[in-house]
């Protein structure tokens, strides 16, 4: 994983094995990136999740904002949003901060649904949270 941030907000989480990206990488120690790393550690090692405060919440769409209220280990279906389920999927695909904005917690009634950049990541995250067991 690669985290991208500016001086105020976390901007993007990139799954390096699944995404092709061209980024001019500037490595430097920052308090914000250290907090993001701790958040990911807490999520994967301690199996907890909490809203990360260094996200520009004003830039999130209505679906992404609702995701922030879904607790660890819980989920919603695409049709739980009062809009067309395919539009929900499109809005979720715009998420640049998976895990921090837990779009993996929205599933289909006929399976887990899609995931950008790869459905195997969604499957792993859902298993990690105990939402699915297969």
Backbone bond lengths (Angstrom), bond angles and torsions (degrees), N, CA, C in turn:
res aa  C-N    CA-C-N  psi(-1)  N-CA   C-N-CA  omega(-1)  CA-C   N-CA-C  phi
1 X - - - 1.445 - - 1.517 109.74 -
2 X 1.293 114.13 146.16 1.455 121.25 176.30 1.517 107.33 -127.33
3 X 1.321 116.73 131.49 1.458 122.07 177.27 1.516 109.36 -105.93
4 X 1.328 115.75 137.10 1.463 122.05 178.87 1.526 107.44 -120.69
5 X 1.322 116.42 132.98 1.464 121.04 -178.36 1.514 110.06 -146.08
6 X 1.331 114.99 158.83 1.456 119.84 167.21 1.520 106.59 -106.42
7 X 1.289 118.42 -161.74 1.469 119.38 -176.44 1.529 113.16 -74.36
8 X 1.356 117.83 -15.32 1.460 120.51 -175.89 1.523 115.23 -114.95
9 X 1.353 116.79 -34.00 1.448 119.78 -171.22 1.522 112.28 -136.52
10 X 1.312 114.41 152.13 1.454 121.43 167.63 1.525 106.31 -74.77
11 X 1.334 117.80 132.10 1.458 120.95 -173.39 1.518 114.55 -108.37
12 X 1.333 117.16 -34.95 1.460 118.84 -173.52 1.511 110.51 -160.72
13 X 1.317 115.11 143.31 1.454 122.81 169.86 1.526 105.98 -115.91
14 X 1.322 116.11 126.51 1.462 121.19 -177.25 1.521 108.97 -115.95
15 X 1.334 116.21 127.87 1.457 121.77 173.26 1.529 106.64 -86.76
16 X 1.309 117.07 99.92 1.464 121.95 -170.23 1.530 113.69 -60.05
17 X 1.299 118.83 -33.64 1.457 120.19 -179.32 1.523 113.28 -73.39
18 X 1.325 117.47 -14.73 1.455 121.15 -174.34 1.529 114.54 -117.73
19 X 1.307 118.09 -16.86 1.456 120.11 -174.34 1.522 110.77 -119.24
20 X 1.318 115.03 135.15 1.459 119.91 171.51 1.519 106.16 -89.60
21 X 1.301 115.26 130.42 1.453 118.54 -177.42 1.518 110.34 -145.95
22 X 1.303 115.23 147.72 1.462 121.39 174.02 1.514 106.56 -119.40
23 X 1.303 114.91 101.94 1.459 120.82 -179.57 1.521 107.71 -131.03
24 X 1.310 115.37 133.61 1.452 120.45 172.77 1.530 106.21 -77.35
25 X 1.315 115.80 102.31 1.457 120.70 -173.53 1.519 110.70 -81.65
26 X 1.302 115.24 123.53 1.454 121.74 174.22 1.514 106.32 -119.08
27 X 1.281 115.92 108.37 1.458 120.21 -178.77 1.517 109.47 -87.17
28 X 1.294 114.94 125.28 1.448 119.31 172.56 1.510 108.17 -156.04
29 X 1.275 114.37 148.97 1.449 120.64 -179.72 1.524 108.21 -74.31
30 X 1.314 115.80 131.53 1.459 118.42 176.20 1.517 108.97 -143.21
31 X 1.293 115.44 150.13 1.455 121.13 179.77 1.525 109.98 -60.39
32 X 1.329 117.40 -42.67 1.454 121.64 -178.50 1.532 111.22 -61.87
33 X 1.323 117.89 -45.82 1.463 120.55 179.25 1.528 111.30 -67.54
34 X 1.322 117.36 -34.66 1.465 120.09 175.79 1.533 110.96 -64.50
35 X 1.324 117.22 -39.36 1.465 120.79 177.15 1.532 110.92 -67.41
36 X 1.321 116.90 -38.25 1.468 120.93 177.48 1.525 110.48 -65.09
37 X 1.317 116.58 -40.34 1.464 120.49 177.36 1.536 110.08 -63.18
38 X 1.319 117.49 -42.06 1.467 121.28 178.01 1.526 110.33 -63.00
39 X 1.327 116.49 -41.98 1.469 121.12 177.36 1.527 110.08 -56.50
40 X 1.336 117.25 -48.04 1.465 120.97 -179.98 1.526 111.14 -65.16
41 X 1.316 117.11 -39.03 1.458 120.74 176.43 1.529 110.00 -60.70
42 X 1.332 116.15 -47.92 1.465 120.49 178.84 1.528 110.88 -58.86
43 X 1.316 116.13 -41.94 1.459 120.40 -179.43 1.532 111.35 -64.15
44 X 1.320 117.38 -49.56 1.461 120.22 -174.21 1.529 114.01 -81.76
45 X 1.300 118.09 -34.72 1.461 119.95 -176.62 1.525 113.54 -92.99
46 X 1.283 116.59 -39.37 1.464 119.94 -176.22 1.516 112.54 -101.16
47 X 1.325 115.15 -5.95 1.465 121.40 177.54 1.527 111.97 58.04
48 X 1.309 116.04 47.26 1.463 121.17 173.97 1.518 108.61 -127.07
49 X 1.306 116.59 163.22 1.452 122.33 176.91 1.517 107.44 -147.11
50 X 1.306 115.98 139.95 1.459 121.93 178.53 1.527 107.12 -146.72
51 X 1.323 118.42 153.80 1.460 119.66 179.03 1.531 110.85 -60.78
52 X 1.306 115.65 128.35 1.462 122.11 179.11 1.525 107.30 -86.27
53 X 1.320 117.15 123.03 1.468 119.42 -169.80 1.528 114.53 -79.21
54 X 1.322 118.75 -10.97 1.470 120.42 -178.29 1.524 111.56 -98.51
55 X 1.327 115.10 51.24 1.460 123.13 174.13 1.521 106.27 -122.39
56 X 1.307 116.98 141.24 1.462 120.61 177.02 1.534 107.80 -78.44
57 X 1.316 116.20 86.25 1.463 121.39 -175.70 1.521 112.34 -63.05
58 X 1.320 118.21 -25.22 1.463 120.65 179.00 1.531 111.88 -67.49
59 X 1.333 117.73 -18.70 1.462 120.68 -179.38 1.533 113.01 -90.96
60 X 1.332 117.74 -3.94 1.463 120.65 -177.61 1.527 111.23 -80.83
61 X 1.339 115.95 145.65 1.460 119.20 174.83 1.529 109.49 -79.79
62 X 1.317 117.48 172.44 1.460 122.85 -173.83 1.534 111.88 -60.86
63 X 1.321 117.73 -36.60 1.463 121.16 178.77 1.524 110.10 -68.41
64 X 1.327 117.22 -45.51 1.466 120.78 179.97 1.525 111.09 -62.09
65 X 1.317 117.82 -38.11 1.473 120.56 178.28 1.527 110.76 -63.51
66 X 1.319 117.68 -38.09 1.467 120.39 179.20 1.530 111.45 -67.89
67 X 1.326 117.12 -31.40 1.464 121.14 178.84 1.524 111.60 -59.10
68 X 1.307 116.32 -32.34 1.460 120.85 -176.19 1.533 111.94 -65.39
69 X 1.333 117.03 -12.82 1.466 121.25 -179.28 1.532 112.47 -98.74
70 X 1.335 117.80 -2.68 1.471 120.33 -179.17 1.527 108.05 -85.48
71 X 1.322 118.37 117.85 1.464 120.50 -178.43 1.529 113.11 -69.66
72 X 1.304 115.57 160.86 1.464 123.09 174.28 1.526 108.50 -52.81
73 X 1.341 116.46 132.68 1.455 121.15 177.31 1.518 115.47 82.99
74 X 1.320 117.80 0.45 1.467 122.24 178.51 1.524 108.38 -113.58
75 X 1.329 116.70 167.32 1.461 120.34 -178.42 1.519 110.59 -151.82
76 X 1.320 115.33 167.38 1.460 123.88 170.49 1.520 107.45 -126.03
77 X 1.329 115.84 158.32 1.459 120.84 171.79 1.526 108.71 -91.29
78 X 1.324 115.83 155.70 1.459 120.14 177.80 1.529 111.00 -53.62
79 X 1.332 117.54 -36.99 1.470 119.39 -177.20 1.529 113.33 -84.99
80 X 1.346 119.40 6.66 1.462 121.79 173.44 1.529 111.80 -77.30
81 X 1.307 116.41 -13.13 1.464 121.02 176.74 1.525 106.32 -89.91
82 X 1.276 118.12 145.10 1.466 120.79 -176.25 1.522 112.68 -82.82
83 X 1.327 115.43 40.03 1.468 121.54 175.33 1.521 108.00 -140.15
84 X 1.311 116.64 166.38 1.457 123.34 -178.19 1.535 110.07 -54.67
85 X 1.349 118.94 127.14 1.464 121.56 -175.98 1.530 115.05 -54.10
86 X 1.318 117.72 -34.45 1.478 118.83 177.87 1.522 111.56 -67.12
87 X 1.321 116.43 -32.71 1.463 120.16 175.73 1.527 110.17 -68.31
88 X 1.327 116.53 -37.51 1.468 120.23 175.10 1.523 108.99 -58.70
89 X 1.336 116.82 -48.35 1.463 121.03 178.58 1.518 112.17 -57.87
90 X 1.322 117.36 -42.17 1.469 121.22 178.55 1.520 110.26 -63.54
91 X 1.326 117.08 -44.17 1.466 120.55 -179.67 1.532 111.01 -65.17
92 X 1.327 116.80 -35.80 1.463 120.31 177.28 1.522 110.85 -68.24
93 X 1.330 116.79 -35.70 1.469 120.01 -178.66 1.525 112.32 -66.15
94 X 1.314 117.61 -15.73 1.468 121.76 178.69 1.532 112.52 -84.28
95 X 1.312 116.87 -3.02 1.460 122.14 -178.03 1.527 110.70 -67.14
96 X 1.309 116.74 118.52 1.464 121.50 178.84 1.525 112.47 -93.93
97 X 1.328 116.15 -3.57 1.464 120.27 -177.16 1.531 111.86 -129.29
98 X 1.353 116.80 60.10 1.461 117.58 177.51 1.525 110.28 -57.13
99 X 1.271 116.74 153.70 1.461 128.71 -173.07 1.533 109.01 76.90
100 X 1.315 118.71 -53.91 1.468 121.54 177.45 1.536 109.46 -64.13
101 X 1.328 116.30 -42.58 1.457 123.58 172.00 1.532 104.07 -112.08
102 X 1.324 118.21 99.58 1.470 122.27 -163.33 1.530 115.93 -75.94
103 X 1.319 116.47 68.24 1.460 120.92 -179.20 1.531 112.46 -66.14
104 X 1.321 116.84 -19.38 1.466 119.86 178.34 1.529 111.75 -66.23
105 X 1.319 118.13 -14.47 1.463 122.07 -177.93 1.529 113.14 -84.07
106 X 1.319 116.98 8.14 1.466 121.60 174.32 1.519 106.86 -109.60
107 X 1.343 115.38 121.43 1.461 120.14 -175.90 1.528 110.96 -127.30
108 X 1.316 114.72 166.71 1.455 122.17 177.04 1.527 109.57 -89.08
109 X 1.299 117.16 154.62 1.470 120.19 175.23 1.527 111.30 -71.66
110 X 1.335 117.47 -15.87 1.470 121.76 -179.24 1.521 112.80 -106.29
111 X 1.303 119.09 10.65 1.458 123.18 -176.88 1.511 108.82 157.52
112 X 1.318 116.03 -165.77 1.464 116.19 -176.56 1.522 113.20 -84.89
113 X 1.324 118.26 -15.97 1.458 120.74 -179.35 1.517 110.87 86.96
114 X 1.308 116.33 -171.70 1.461 121.68 -177.44 1.515 112.61 -89.45
115 X 1.321 114.62 175.57 1.465 120.22 178.58 1.520 108.92 -163.85
116 X 1.303 116.10 135.28 1.453 122.05 175.78 1.511 107.63 -102.65
117 X 1.327 121.64 126.86 1.461 127.31 11.82 1.525 115.01 -91.84
118 X 1.342 119.38 -14.32 1.458 119.55 -178.63 1.525 110.24 -155.44
119 X 1.312 116.44 137.22 1.462 122.10 -176.86 1.539 112.31 -63.62
120 X 1.329 118.84 -24.37 1.467 121.55 178.15 1.537 110.91 -62.56
121 X 1.320 117.35 -32.52 1.465 121.12 177.54 1.534 109.19 -66.91
122 X 1.335 116.69 -44.89 1.465 120.79 178.50 1.525 110.02 -61.00
123 X 1.309 116.73 -44.41 1.461 120.89 178.94 1.528 110.81 -58.60
124 X 1.326 116.84 -44.89 1.467 121.42 178.83 1.532 110.97 -60.94
125 X 1.334 117.40 -46.43 1.462 121.25 -178.18 1.528 111.79 -65.54
126 X 1.329 117.01 -39.21 1.464 120.70 177.98 1.526 111.22 -66.59
127 X 1.316 117.30 -38.58 1.467 120.75 175.77 1.527 110.08 -65.57
128 X 1.322 116.22 -43.51 1.468 121.05 179.30 1.524 111.57 -56.14
129 X 1.335 115.88 -38.40 1.466 120.21 -177.89 1.530 112.51 -88.01
130 X 1.318 117.95 -1.86 1.456 121.09 179.23 1.518 113.80 77.29
131 X 1.327 117.54 17.03 1.469 121.26 -179.74 1.534 109.86 -78.54
132 X 1.326 117.35 -36.86 1.460 121.42 174.76 1.529 107.91 -126.58
133 X 1.307 115.28 161.23 1.462 118.47 -179.33 1.517 113.08 -128.00
134 X 1.339 118.82 -2.91 1.471 119.22 -177.86 1.504 112.14 -84.76
